[in-house]
Amino acid sequence: MSRQKGRPVERQVALGTAKLWPDLDREHGWMLTLDGTTQSYVDLADPTYLEFEYIQRIAHLVDTVAPAGQPLEALHLGGGALTIPRYLAATRPGSHQRVVEVDGPLIRLIAEQLPWPDGIDVDIADAREGLQQAPAAGADLVVADVFHGSRTPAHLTSVEFLEQVRAALRPGGAYAANIADGPPLAFARAQAATVRAVFPYACLAAEPSVLRGRRYGNILLIGSDRPLPVEELGRRLAGDTFPARLCEGAELAGLVGRTPPVRDAEAQDSPPPPEGAFGLG
């Protein structure tokens, strides 16, 4: 599949230095890093193999938002190596997916070295600009996993942004965003408040130690205009090798407290991670 398996592939892309690292334990596995920060992992022979815990949590949502095998219309903001689009294509054949990725040279590298299956279209654009081009009420699922370096850009954290997301979703559609935060979880609280301000139903998932503010880590935010499959999703999250806890309802309201939602005017990038948090050795 890849023409250079056995040694890393390095290239300068728009946002820095991208490297594809072969997984010595899995014949068709590759890790993508950008300036030393891990971005994606894909197994070309088995797209259902998901290396990162936060990606597994997004996959759990993908698995529970509609009956098994039912094709979905999906919009992915942020591309990387297209891990979730590949997973969705494998588990829900016939799905149509659009990926919006700002880094054109990165996508060209992925297309050359780790080609993706049919049914996945990639547009080179800023995530919010690409979202503005999405058909109204056209998507069953919108996934935002956008990091410039190791931080979520400010313009993808606001009420105005999420109102555009909701306009792109069909009734009953779901939004999922991967963010990262650490003690005292000020950014995560503000983002949860923002999701709750736009979507009638919201929840988040993270490892218990992250939710308790003990360490930095990934947090999955989820929103919809209809009740979410919280019971089934919670069971799947709890059964992972690194279990996550689902926070919703009164517990989520307590976590948010009086934190106001974020507007464009005051939006800020997510806080930088501790040194080495997302690095590849």
PALUMLUM-991068 format. One record per residue: residue number from 0; x, y, z of N, C-alpha, C in turn. Coordinates in steps of 0.1 Angstrom, whole numbers. Atoms other than C-alpha are relative to their C-alpha. Example, Ala and Ser with C-alpha at 12.3 -4.5 7.8 and 13.67 -1.06 7.14 Angstrom:
% PALUMLUM-991068
{site 0 {9 -12 0} {123 -45 78} {9 12 0}}
{site 1 {-9 -11 0} {137 -11 71} {-8 11 8}}
END
This chain:
% PALUMLUM-991068
{site 0 {8 -12 0} {0 0 0} {9 12 0}}
{site 1 {-10 -11 0} {26 26 11} {12 -4 -8}}
{site 2 {-12 3 8} {56 28 -12} {13 0 9}}
{site 3 {-12 -2 -8} {80 35 17} {0 -6 14}}
{site 4 {1 7 -13} {71 12 45} {14 -4 5}}
{site 5 {-13 4 -5} {100 6 68} {8 12 5}}
{site 6 {-8 -12 -5} {113 42 73} {-10 12 -1}}
{site 7 {9 -11 0} {97 75 81} {0 8 -13}}
{site 8 {1 -9 12} {85 98 53} {-2 14 6}}
{site 9 {0 -14 -5} {91 135 60} {-2 10 -11}}
{site 10 {3 -10 10} {78 165 42} {-4 14 6}}
{site 11 {5 -13 -4} {74 203 47} {-14 2 -6}}
{site 12 {14 -3 4} {37 211 46} {-3 15 4}}
{site 13 {4 -14 -3} {18 244 51} {2 3 15}}
{site 14 {0 -4 -14} {17 242 89} {12 -5 7}}
{site 15 {-12 4 -7} {51 227 96} {7 -12 -7}}
{site 16 {-7 12 5} {71 195 92} {-9 -12 3}}
{site 17 {8 12 -2} {49 164 87} {9 -12 -1}}
{site 18 {-7 13 1} {63 129 93} {-10 -11 1}}
{site 19 {8 13 0} {47 95 86} {10 -10 6}}
{site 20 {-9 10 -7} {62 69 110} {-6 -14 -1}}
{site 21 {5 14 1} {58 32 103} {-1 -6 14}}
{site 22 {2 8 -13} {44 11 132} {6 -13 -2}}
{site 23 {-7 13 1} {68 -17 137} {-7 -12 5}}
{site 24 {8 11 -5} {42 -37 154} {-12 -4 -9}}
{site 25 {11 3 9} {15 -35 127} {5 3 -14}}
{site 26 {-6 -1 13} {25 -41 91} {-5 12 -8}}
{site 27 {6 -11 9} {1 -15 76} {-3 13 9}}
{site 28 {3 -11 -9} {1 10 105} {9 11 -2}}
{site 29 {-8 -12 2} {13 46 102} {-5 10 10}}
{site 30 {3 -11 -9} {15 75 127} {4 13 -8}}
{site 31 {-3 -13 6} {13 111 114} {3 9 12}}
{site 32 {-3 -11 -10} {31 138 134} {2 13 -8}}
{site 33 {-2 -13 6} {33 175 127} {8 8 10}}
{site 34 {-10 -6 -9} {63 193 142} {1 -7 13}}
{site 35 {-2 9 -11} {66 164 166} {-12 -3 8}}
{site 36 {13 2 -7} {30 165 178} {-8 -11 -7}}
{site 37 {8 11 7} {10 133 171} {-13 6 -5}}
{site 38 {12 -5 6} {-19 140 148} {-10 -11 -4}}
{site 39 {9 11 5} {-33 107 134} {7 -13 0}}
{site 40 {-6 13 2} {-28 70 133} {-10 -7 -10}}
{site 41 {9 9 8} {-42 47 105} {7 -13 -3}}
{site 42 {-5 13 5} {-39 11 96} {-7 -2 -13}}
{site 43 {6 1 13} {-45 8 59} {-7 -13 -2}}
{site 44 {6 13 2} {-54 -29 61} {-12 -2 9}}
{site 45 {11 1 -9} {-78 -24 90} {-4 13 6}}
{site 46 {4 -13 -5} {-94 10 93} {-9 0 13}}
{site 47 {7 1 -13} {-114 -2 123} {9 0 12}}
{site 48 {-10 0 -11} {-82 -4 143} {3 15 4}}
{site 49 {-1 -14 -4} {-81 29 163} {10 0 12}}
{site 50 {-11 0 -10} {-49 36 182} {-2 10 12}}
{site 51 {1 -11 -10} {-58 68 201} {-14 -2 7}}
{site 52 {13 1 -8} {-84 67 229} {-10 10 -4}}
{site 53 {10 -10 3} {-101 99 219} {-6 -3 -13}}
{site 54 {6 5 12} {-106 85 184} {-10 -11 2}}
{site 55 {10 11 -4} {-122 54 199} {-13 6 5}}
{site 56 {12 -6 -6} {-146 77 217} {-9 6 -11}}
{site 57 {8 -5 11} {-156 94 185} {-6 -11 -8}}
{site 58 {6 12 7} {-161 60 169} {-12 -6 7}}
{site 59 {12 5 -7} {-184 50 197} {-12 9 -3}}
{site 60 {12 -8 4} {-206 80 189} {-4 -3 -14}}
{site 61 {4 4 13} {-205 71 152} {-8 -13 0}}
{site 62 {7 13 0} {-216 36 161} {-14 1 6}}
{site 63 {12 0 -8} {-245 47 183} {-10 11 -5}}
{site 64 {10 -11 5} {-261 77 164} {-10 -5 -10}}
{site 65 {10 5 10} {-278 55 138} {2 -15 1}}
{site 66 {-1 14 1} {-285 18 133} {12 -5 -7}}
{site 67 {-12 5 5} {-255 -3 126} {0 -2 -15}}
{site 68 {-1 1 15} {-244 -2 89} {-7 10 -8}}
{site 69 {8 -10 7} {-267 26 80} {10 11 -6}}
{site 70 {-9 -11 5} {-249 51 56} {-3 13 6}}
{site 71 {2 -14 -5} {-244 86 69} {6 10 -9}}
{site 72 {-6 -12 7} {-238 120 54} {9 7 11}}
{site 73 {-8 -6 -11} {-208 133 74} {9 11 -5}}
{site 74 {-9 -11 2} {-188 165 75} {11 0 10}}
{site 75 {-12 0 -9} {-153 164 90} {8 13 -1}}
{site 76 {-8 -12 0} {-136 196 100} {13 -3 6}}
{site 77 {-14 5 -4} {-99 188 102} {1 -14 -6}}
{site 78 {-1 12 7} {-85 160 82} {11 -10 6}}
{site 79 {-11 9 -4} {-51 147 93} {2 -11 -10}}
{site 80 {-1 12 9} {-47 112 79} {-14 -7 -2}}
{site 81 {13 4 3} {-85 108 78} {-4 -13 7}}
{site 82 {2 12 -7} {-88 82 105} {-15 -3 2}}
{site 83 {14 3 -2} {-125 86 114} {-8 -1 -14}}
{site 84 {6 3 13} {-136 90 77} {3 -14 -5}}
{site 85 {-3 14 4} {-119 57 70} {-8 -10 8}}
{site 86 {7 9 -9} {-135 41 100} {-15 0 -5}}
{site 87 {14 -1 4} {-170 53 89} {-2 -6 -13}}
{site 88 {1 6 13} {-164 42 53} {0 -15 2}}
{site 89 {0 14 -2} {-156 7 66} {-12 -6 7}}
{site 90 {11 5 -8} {-184 4 91} {-14 3 -5}}
{site 91 {13 -5 6} {-211 22 71} {2 2 -15}}
{site 92 {-3 -1 15} {-205 14 34} {-12 8 -6}}
{site 93 {9 -9 7} {-222 39 11} {-2 13 6}}
{site 94 {0 -13 -6} {-217 68 34} {7 10 -10}}
{site 95 {-7 -10 7} {-208 101 17} {6 10 10}}
{site 96 {-7 -8 -9} {-182 122 35} {8 11 -6}}
{site 97 {-8 -12 4} {-167 156 31} {9 4 11}}
{site 98 {-10 -4 -9} {-135 165 48} {6 14 -4}}
{site 99 {-5 -13 2} {-123 201 52} {13 1 7}}
{site 100 {-13 0 -6} {-86 204 58} {8 12 -6}}
{site 101 {-6 -13 5} {-66 237 56} {13 -2 -6}}
{site 102 {-14 2 5} {-32 221 48} {0 -8 -12}}
{site 103 {0 8 13} {-31 212 11} {12 -9 -1}}
{site 104 {-11 9 1} {4 199 11} {0 -13 8}}
{site 105 {2 12 -9} {-4 176 40} {-9 -10 -6}}
{site 106 {9 9 6} {-34 162 22} {6 -7 -12}}
{site 107 {-6 6 11} {-13 156 -9} {10 -11 5}}
{site 108 {-9 10 -5} {12 137 12} {-8 -13 4}}
{site 109 {9 12 -4} {-16 115 27} {-5 -7 -12}}
{site 110 {6 7 12} {-31 109 -7} {11 -8 -7}}
{site 111 {-10 8 6} {3 97 -20} {4 -12 8}}
{site 112 {-6 10 -8} {14 76 9} {-11 -9 6}}
{site 113 {10 7 -7} {-19 66 26} {-14 2 -7}}
{site 114 {13 -3 8} {-47 67 -1} {-12 -5 8}}
{site 115 {12 3 -7} {-82 67 12} {-10 -6 -10}}
{site 116 {10 6 9} {-113 49 -2} {-9 10 -6}}
{site 117 {10 -8 7} {-140 62 -25} {-11 4 10}}
{site 118 {11 -5 -8} {-168 82 -10} {4 10 10}}
{site 119 {-6 -11 -9} {-145 106 9} {5 11 -9}}
{site 120 {-5 -11 7} {-141 140 -7} {7 10 9}}
{site 121 {-8 -9 -8} {-115 164 6} {1 14 -6}}
{site 122 {-1 -14 4} {-117 202 3} {12 7 8}}
{site 123 {-10 -8 -7} {-87 224 11} {-5 14 3}}
{site 124 {6 -12 -4} {-100 252 31} {1 1 16}}
{site 125 {2 -2 -14} {-102 267 66} {-13 -7 4}}
{site 126 {11 7 -5} {-126 247 87} {-13 8 0}}
{site 127 {13 -8 -1} {-151 275 93} {-4 5 -14}}
{site 128 {3 -4 14} {-149 287 57} {-7 -12 -7}}
{site 129 {6 12 6} {-156 251 46} {-14 -3 5}}
{site 130 {13 2 -6} {-185 249 70} {-10 9 -6}}
{site 131 {10 -9 6} {-201 279 55} {-5 -4 -14}}
{site 132 {4 5 13} {-202 261 21} {-9 -13 1}}
{site 133 {7 12 -2} {-220 231 36} {-15 2 -3}}
{site 134 {14 -1 2} {-256 225 25} {-8 1 13}}
{site 135 {8 -1 -12} {-282 235 50} {-7 -13 3}}
{site 136 {6 12 -4} {-295 205 70} {4 -12 -9}}
{site 137 {-5 10 9} {-274 182 49} {8 -11 6}}
{site 138 {-9 9 -6} {-253 163 74} {-7 -8 12}}
{site 139 {4 8 -12} {-261 135 99} {10 2 11}}
{site 140 {-11 -1 -9} {-228 141 116} {10 10 -4}}
{site 141 {-11 -9 2} {-203 169 120} {10 -3 11}}
{site 142 {-11 3 -10} {-170 161 136} {11 11 -2}}
{site 143 {-11 -10 0} {-145 188 145} {12 -5 8}}
{site 144 {-13 5 -6} {-109 177 152} {11 8 -6}}
{site 145 {-9 -10 6} {-89 208 144} {10 5 10}}
{site 146 {-10 -5 -8} {-56 216 159} {11 7 -9}}
{site 147 {-11 -6 6} {-31 241 147} {12 -1 9}}
{site 148 {-10 4 -10} {0 226 163} {-7 -9 10}}
{site 149 {6 8 -11} {-14 214 196} {-12 8 6}}
{site 150 {11 -9 -6} {-42 241 201} {-12 1 -10}}
{site 151 {12 -2 8} {-78 244 189} {-1 15 -4}}
{site 152 {1 -14 4} {-81 277 169} {-12 7 6}}
{site 153 {10 -8 -7} {-102 304 186} {-13 0 -9}}
{site 154 {12 -2 8} {-126 308 156} {-9 -12 -1}}
{site 155 {8 12 0} {-138 272 161} {-5 -3 14}}
{site 156 {4 2 -14} {-148 277 197} {-12 8 4}}
{site 157 {10 -9 -4} {-177 301 196} {-14 -4 -3}}
{site 158 {14 2 2} {-215 302 197} {-3 2 -15}}
{site 159 {2 -3 14} {-214 317 162} {4 -12 -9}}
{site 160 {-4 12 7} {-194 288 149} {-10 -12 1}}
{site 161 {9 12 -2} {-217 262 165} {-14 2 -6}}
{site 162 {12 -2 7} {-247 279 151} {1 -3 -15}}
{site 163 {-3 5 13} {-232 273 117} {0 -15 -1}}
{site 164 {1 14 0} {-227 237 126} {-14 -5 1}}
{site 165 {14 4 -2} {-263 233 138} {-7 2 -13}}
{site 166 {7 -2 13} {-275 248 105} {4 -11 -11}}
{site 167 {-4 10 9} {-255 222 86} {-5 -14 3}}
{site 168 {5 13 -4} {-270 193 105} {-15 -2 -3}}
{site 169 {14 4 2} {-302 175 97} {-7 -1 14}}
{site 170 {6 3 -13} {-328 172 125} {4 -14 5}}
{site 171 {-5 12 -6} {-315 146 149} {15 -3 -3}}
{site 172 {-15 2 3} {-279 150 136} {8 3 13}}
{site 173 {-9 -1 -11} {-250 150 160} {13 7 -3}}
{site 174 {-12 -7 1} {-220 172 165} {10 -5 10}}
{site 175 {-11 4 -9} {-187 160 181} {12 8 -2}}
{site 176 {-13 -8 0} {-156 180 189} {10 -5 9}}
{site 177 {-11 4 -9} {-123 169 202} {8 12 4}}
{site 178 {-8 -11 -5} {-106 194 224} {9 -6 10}}
{site 179 {-9 4 -10} {-79 192 250} {2 11 10}}
{site 180 {-2 -10 -11} {-75 209 284} {5 -7 12}}
{site 181 {-5 5 -12} {-60 205 318} {-5 9 12}}
{site 182 {4 -8 -11} {-64 220 353} {2 14 -3}}
{site 183 {13 3 -7} {-85 240 361} {-12 -2 -9}}
{site 184 {10 4 10} {-105 230 330} {-9 13 -4}}
{site 185 {7 -13 3} {-115 267 323} {-4 -1 -15}}
{site 186 {3 1 14} {-114 261 285} {-11 -10 -2}}
{site 187 {10 10 2} {-134 229 287} {-14 4 5}}
{site 188 {13 -5 -5} {-161 245 309} {-6 10 -9}}
{site 189 {5 -10 9} {-164 274 285} {-5 -7 -13}}
{site 190 {5 7 12} {-167 250 256} {-13 -8 2}}
{site 191 {12 7 -3} {-193 229 273} {-12 10 1}}
{site 192 {11 -10 -1} {-213 260 281} {-4 5 -14}}
{site 193 {3 -4 14} {-210 270 244} {-9 -10 -7}}
{site 194 {8 11 6} {-223 236 232} {-14 0 6}}
{site 195 {13 0 -6} {-252 238 257} {-8 12 -4}}
{site 196 {8 -12 4} {-261 273 245} {-6 -2 -14}}
{site 197 {4 2 14} {-266 260 209} {-9 -12 -1}}
{site 198 {7 13 2} {-278 224 213} {-8 -3 13}}
{site 199 {9 4 -11} {-307 213 235} {6 -12 8}}
{site 200 {-5 12 -6} {-289 181 243} {15 0 -2}}
{site 201 {-15 0 0} {-252 179 252} {6 -9 10}}
{site 202 {-7 8 -9} {-227 157 269} {15 1 -3}}
{site 203 {-15 0 3} {-189 153 272} {5 -13 5}}
{site 204 {-7 13 -4} {-166 123 276} {15 3 2}}
{site 205 {-15 -1 -2} {-131 121 291} {3 -10 11}}
{site 206 {-4 9 -11} {-111 100 314} {-3 7 13}}
{site 207 {4 -6 -13} {-121 105 351} {11 10 5}}
{site 208 {-10 -9 -6} {-87 120 360} {0 13 -7}}
{site 209 {1 -13 7} {-91 147 333} {-12 8 5}}
{site 210 {12 -7 -4} {-127 155 344} {2 5 14}}
{site 211 {-2 -5 -14} {-115 158 380} {11 11 1}}
{site 212 {-10 -10 0} {-89 183 369} {14 -3 5}}
{site 213 {-13 5 -5} {-59 162 378} {11 0 -11}}
{site 214 {-10 0 11} {-42 161 344} {-6 5 -13}}
{site 215 {3 -5 14} {-42 174 308} {-4 -12 -8}}
{site 216 {4 11 9} {-61 153 282} {-11 4 -9}}
{site 217 {11 -2 10} {-86 150 254} {-14 -1 7}}
{site 218 {14 0 -4} {-123 158 260} {-8 0 -13}}
{site 219 {9 1 12} {-150 149 235} {-13 7 4}}
{site 220 {12 -7 -2} {-179 174 234} {-10 -5 -11}}
{site 221 {10 5 9} {-212 162 218} {-13 8 2}}
{site 222 {12 -7 0} {-243 181 209} {-10 -5 -10}}
{site 223 {10 4 9} {-276 174 192} {-13 8 3}}
{site 224 {13 -6 -3} {-312 188 189} {-10 -10 4}}
{site 225 {9 11 -5} {-326 154 199} {8 -8 11}}
{site 226 {-7 8 -11} {-318 131 229} {11 -8 -6}}
{site 227 {-12 7 4} {-284 115 226} {-1 -14 6}}
{site 228 {0 14 -5} {-278 77 231} {9 -1 12}}
{site 229 {-10 -1 -11} {-262 84 265} {2 -13 7}}
{site 230 {-2 12 -7} {-268 50 280} {9 -9 -7}}
{site 231 {-9 8 8} {-253 30 252} {14 6 -2}}
{site 232 {-12 -6 1} {-226 55 247} {8 -1 13}}
{site 233 {-7 1 -13} {-217 55 284} {5 -14 2}}
{site 234 {-5 14 -2} {-215 17 284} {13 -3 -8}}
{site 235 {-12 2 8} {-191 17 255} {12 7 5}}
{site 236 {-12 -8 -5} {-169 44 269} {6 -7 13}}
{site 237 {-5 7 -13} {-167 25 303} {7 -13 -3}}
{site 238 {-6 13 3} {-157 -7 285} {14 1 -7}}
{site 239 {-13 -2 7} {-126 8 268} {12 -4 9}}
{site 240 {-12 3 -8} {-91 -2 278} {4 11 9}}
{site 241 {-2 -11 -8} {-87 33 291} {-14 7 1}}
{site 242 {14 -4 -1} {-123 40 303} {-1 15 1}}
{site 243 {4 -14 -1} {-139 74 299} {-13 0 6}}
{site 244 {13 -2 -7} {-168 88 318} {-8 10 -8}}
{site 245 {9 -9 7} {-198 104 302} {-6 10 10}}
{site 246 {5 -11 -9} {-209 137 318} {-11 7 -7}}
{site 247 {12 -6 7} {-244 149 310} {-10 5 11}}
{site 248 {11 -4 -9} {-276 164 325} {5 9 11}}
{site 249 {-3 -8 -12} {-272 178 360} {15 0 3}}
{site 250 {-15 0 -3} {-236 167 363} {7 10 -10}}
{site 251 {-6 -10 10} {-227 187 331} {-3 14 4}}
{site 252 {4 -14 -4} {-247 217 343} {9 4 12}}
{site 253 {-8 -3 -12} {-227 215 376} {14 3 -4}}
{site 254 {-14 -3 5} {-194 213 357} {1 14 -6}}
{site 255 {0 -13 6} {-203 244 337} {-2 11 10}}
{site 256 {3 -10 -10} {-217 263 366} {-5 13 -6}}
{site 257 {3 -13 5} {-219 300 358} {9 4 -12}}
{site 258 {-8 -4 11} {-194 299 330} {-8 4 -12}}
{site 259 {8 -4 11} {-208 318 301} {5 -6 -13}}
{site 260 {-4 5 13} {-207 306 265} {9 10 -7}}
{site 261 {-11 -8 7} {-179 319 242} {-6 6 -13}}
{site 262 {4 -7 13} {-187 345 215} {13 3 -8}}
{site 263 {-11 -3 8} {-165 353 186} {9 11 5}}
{site 264 {-7 -11 -4} {-155 386 201} {11 -3 11}}
{site 265 {-9 3 -10} {-138 370 231} {7 -14 -1}}
{site 266 {-5 13 2} {-128 336 217} {15 0 0}}
{site 267 {-14 1 0} {-93 324 223} {4 -15 -3}}
{site 268 {-5 13 3} {-72 294 212} {0 -8 13}}
{site 269 {-1 9 -12} {-72 264 236} {14 2 6}}
{site 270 {-13 -2 -7} {-44 265 262} {10 -10 -5}}
{site 271 {-10 9 5} {-11 250 252} {2 -12 10}}
{site 272 {-2 12 -9} {-4 215 265} {13 0 8}}
{site 273 {-13 2 -7} {23 206 290} {10 -6 -10}}
{site 274 {-10 5 9} {56 198 273} {0 -15 -1}}
{site 275 {0 14 2} {56 164 258} {-13 -7 0}}
{site 276 {13 7 -2} {19 158 262} {-4 -8 -12}}
{site 277 {4 7 12} {13 149 225} {12 -3 -9}}
{site 278 {-11 2 8} {48 143 214} {3 -15 -4}}
{site 279 {-4 14 3} {62 112 197} {15 -1 3}}
{site 280 {-13 2 -6} {93 99 214} {12 2 -8}}
END
